[in-house]
């Protein structure tokens, strides 16, 4: 599968939540709502940790430092769920 490089309009400018969804606003005026069920780390996070996000990759990604979670604009637009994490080796 190939993908095109991100476009200026794909830059994220807003992130917000309700109980069941992540909403993302893009630079070109589009908005996207996705179920939190696609992103288990965010689904199980506290509202405070969800609210503590920062833009990454020049606005083409979102990073939650308290959760060590990252989502890309391209992945969100293409409907990709988060990648399951492997347990740490003991």
Phi, psi and omega in degrees: 000135178248156177224151179275158178297154180297148178260156181309319182294344180279359178292136181276135178236346183212142176223130176209169185224154158240193184299327188240357187223152168256131177244132181235131174256139182251159184304325183274007176100348177291154171226154184221133173243129180231146179294136176298338179302337177286344186229079187305324179299316179288322180303318185266001180279158176287156176303326179295316179291324176297321183287343181266079181239162175216153177284145177227171177052048178058030179094000179265011179206166177234136179235134174250099186298323181290338184252351186052047181239139179225137173230144178258152176301317181298315178298318177297313182295330180269359176078022180285132173285168177291155180280128179301141179273144175274143175296149178291141177290144180254000000 
